[in-house]
Amino acid sequence: MGRLDIVGELITSLGLGALIVLGYGFILRHVRQPRHRIYASAVVFAGGAIAAMMNAIHMHSGYVFDTRAVFVVLSAVFGGPVAGVAVSAIVAAFRIWIGGGGVTAGVVGIAMAGAIGVGFALLGPKTQRFRSLLLLGCLSNFYVLSLLMAGFERAADLFAVIGAPLIVINTLGTVLLGSALESTRRATSYLHDVEFNADRDPLTGLHNRRALSQLEFTIDREAAGEQKDGCVILFDIDRFKAVNDRYGHPRGDEVLKQVAKTIVTRIRRSDFAVRYGGEEIAIILLATTVDNGFRVAEQIRTTIEKLEFTFEGQTFSITISAGVAGFVAGETRLAVALDYADRALYRAKNAGRNRTEVLDLSSKKAERTEDEALQGDSI
């Protein structure tokens, strides 16, 4: 087999990279759990390496050559060190299953390529560019030294035939496939940022009201016919306009951000915090009774009244009022619960501010339709 034929076969084997890029992009878009993403990436890169080995160039005495090193090296860089180790183990096991006289050299080469990839993932740059990928491609060629396991003379004979084409294709393959994978990672990261920011308030980082519709759909789906207690708390900063008028809007923004941060640190990760209005923040607590919701609101209220803010040598503090409304997930619309929480909030304002009031619509006696709630008398 001539060198041009060898290059052609290796390029064909490397063409599997297009499928790897598609699979990697799918994982980044749809697999959100980091651990699951690592496992899925390992499966994709191992599949690419195994497919390359099934399209290998067979030399005498059971030695096979292909572009497996490209997939093994890149698996750690783009899937993480754990994925790199897993891919190396899977590919080595497949090489042992293939058999032949070159098994030992093949397994050692796979281990070397895996070690290079893991080391680069741990010590190299997190964002891959042309120079870093070129360096990685050059480093990956050290796995060719595994031919020495066959003895110096045989290694020299094999290298004379396959060495130059294999090094060139491995280097170019690492650069080209790595560039495509990095472009996919950047594009997916940008898309995630756009999706994240679309449902976020830019000042506080809380969810915005646009996210509430999706939340209601999620609550109804998870309830699946089961009645589960939930709770809505609506907070409002007392006399916030006076803060803006006296200290300026930038200081008012700082106050709002600190209040939002305090609220988020006092709720569970499964709870949902929303900037509901100008200085209004709503939190939706799932699997929470009204009594527990009241306690959460009081803890947050007393914490915030202890905060101190400084402006031009002056120290000031703020208070908040809270309205609490219970609801039944899957039975009561979230808009109705928010309306009741708003009514409870106005009751707290009218009672002197810096307090928490409750309206419970989770009971049958208090429950009304959304239209009735909106048409009711204001409190």
Long-range contacts (C-beta under 8 A, 24 or more apart in sequence): 1-57, 1-161, 3-161, 3-164, 3-165, 6-57, 6-65, 6-161, 6-162, 6-165, 6-166, 7-165, 7-168, 7-169, 9-55, 9-57, 10-57, 10-65, 10-66, 10-67, 10-165, 10-166, 10-169, 11-169, 12-55, 13-52, 13-55, 13-56, 13-66, 13-67, 14-52, 14-67, 14-70, 14-169, 14-173, 14-177, 16-48, 16-51, 16-52, 16-55, 17-48, 17-70, 17-71, 17-173, 17-176, 17-177, 17-180, 19-48, 20-44, 20-45, 20-47, 20-48, 20-71, 20-177, 20-181, 21-177, 21-180, 21-181, 21-184, 23-47, 24-78, 24-181, 24-184, 24-185, 25-184, 25-187, 25-188, 28-184, 28-185, 28-188, 28-189, 29-188, 29-191, 37-79, 38-79, 38-80, 38-82, 38-83, 38-86, 39-83, 39-86, 41-75, 41-78, 41-79, 41-80, 41-83, 42-75, 42-79, 42-82, 42-83, 42-86, 42-87, 42-90, 44-79, 45-71, 45-72, 45-74, 45-75, 45-78, 45-79, 45-83, 45-87, 46-71, 46-75, 46-86, 46-87, 46-90, 46-91, 49-75, 49-87, 49-90, 49-91, 49-94, 50-90, 50-91, 50-94, 53-91, 53-94, 53-95, 53-98, 57-162, 59-102, 59-158, 59-161, 59-162, 61-100, 61-101, 61-102, 61-150, 61-154, 62-99, 62-100, 62-101, 62-102, 62-103, 63-100, 63-101, 63-102, 63-105, 63-106, 63-150, 63-158, 64-98, 64-100, 64-102, 64-106, 65-162, 65-166, 67-169, 67-170, 67-173, 68-110, 68-113, 69-109, 69-110, 69-113, 69-140, 69-141, 69-143, 69-170, 70-140, 70-170, 70-173, 70-174, 70-177, 72-110, 72-113, 72-114, 72-117, 73-113, 73-114, 73-116, 73-117, 73-120, 73-136, 73-139, 73-140, 73-174, 74-117, 74-136, 74-174, 74-177, 74-178, 74-181, 75-114, 75-117, 76-114, 76-117, 76-118, 76-120, 76-121, 77-117, 77-120, 77-121, 77-124, 77-128, 77-136, 77-178, 78-178, 78-181, 78-182, 78-185, 80-121, 81-118, 81-121, 81-122, 84-114, 84-117, 84-118, 84-121, 85-114, 85-118, 87-114, 88-113, 88-114, 88-115, 101-150, 102-150, 104-149, 105-146, 105-147, 105-148, 105-149, 105-150, 106-146, 108-146, 108-149, 109-143, 109-144, 109-146, 109-147, 110-143, 112-142, 112-143, 112-145, 112-146, 113-140, 113-143, 116-140, 116-142, 116-143, 127-182, 128-178, 128-179, 128-181, 128-182, 129-182, 130-175, 130-179, 133-174, 133-175, 133-178, 133-179, 133-182, 134-171, 134-175, 136-174, 136-178, 137-170, 137-171, 137-172, 137-173, 137-174, 137-175, 137-178, 138-171, 140-170, 140-171, 140-174, 141-166, 141-167, 141-170, 141-171, 201-275, 203-253, 203-256, 203-257, 203-275, 204-256, 204-257, 204-260, 204-261, 204-275, 204-281, 205-260, 206-260, 206-264, 206-273, 206-274, 206-275, 206-281, 207-272, 207-273, 207-274, 207-275, 208-274, 208-275, 209-274, 209-275, 209-276, 211-272, 211-274, 212-274, 212-334, 215-272, 215-284, 215-334, 216-333, 216-334, 216-335, 219-284, 219-286, 219-329, 219-330, 219-334, 220-329, 220-330, 222-329, 223-329, 223-330, 223-331, 224-330, 225-330, 226-329, 226-330, 227-328, 227-329, 227-330, 227-331, 228-286, 228-287, 228-328, 228-329, 228-330, 229-287, 229-288, 229-289, 229-290, 229-326, 229-327, 229-328, 229-329, 229-362, 230-284, 230-285, 230-286, 230-287, 230-288, 230-326, 230-327, 230-328, 230-329, 230-337, 231-284, 231-285, 231-288, 231-289, 231-290, 231-292, 231-293, 231-296, 231-324, 231-325, 231-326, 231-327, 232-282, 232-283, 232-284, 232-285, 232-293, 232-324, 232-325, 232-326, 232-327, 232-334, 232-337, 232-338, 232-340, 232-341, 233-282, 233-283, 233-285, 233-293, 233-296, 233-297, 233-300, 233-322, 233-323, 233-324, 233-341, 234-276, 234-280, 234-281, 234-282, 234-322, 234-323, 234-324, 234-325, 234-338, 234-341, 234-342, 234-344, 234-345, 235-259, 235-263, 235-280, 235-281, 235-282, 235-283, 235-297, 235-300, 235-301, 235-320, 235-321, 235-322, 235-345, 236-277, 236-279, 236-280, 236-281, 236-320, 236-321, 236-322, 236-345, 236-349, 237-279, 237-318, 237-319, 237-320, 238-318, 238-319, 238-320, 238-321, 238-349, 238-353, 238-354, 239-318, 239-353, 240-278, 240-279, 240-318, 243-316, 243-318, 247-311, 247-316, 248-311, 251-309, 251-311, 254-309, 255-309, 255-318, 258-307, 258-309, 259-304, 259-307, 259-318, 259-320, 262-300, 262-303, 262-304, 262-307, 263-300, 266-296, 266-299, 266-300, 266-303, 267-296, 276-338, 280-345, 282-338, 282-341, 284-334, 286-329, 289-326, 290-324, 290-325, 290-326, 290-358, 290-360, 290-362, 293-324, 293-326, 293-358, 294-324, 294-356, 294-358, 297-322, 297-324, 297-356, 298-322, 298-356, 301-354, 301-355, 301-356, 305-354, 319-353, 319-354, 320-354, 321-345, 321-348, 321-349, 321-353, 321-354, 321-355, 321-356, 322-348, 322-355, 322-356, 322-357, 323-347, 323-348, 323-356, 323-357, 323-358, 323-359, 324-356, 324-357, 324-358, 324-359, 325-358, 325-359, 325-360, 325-361, 326-358, 326-360, 326-361, 326-362, 327-361, 327-362, 328-362, 332-361, 332-362, 332-367, 333-370, 335-370, 336-361, 336-368, 336-369, 336-370, 336-373, 337-361, 339-370, 339-373, 339-374, 340-373, 343-376, 343-378, 343-379, 344-379, 346-378, 346-379, 347-379, 350-379
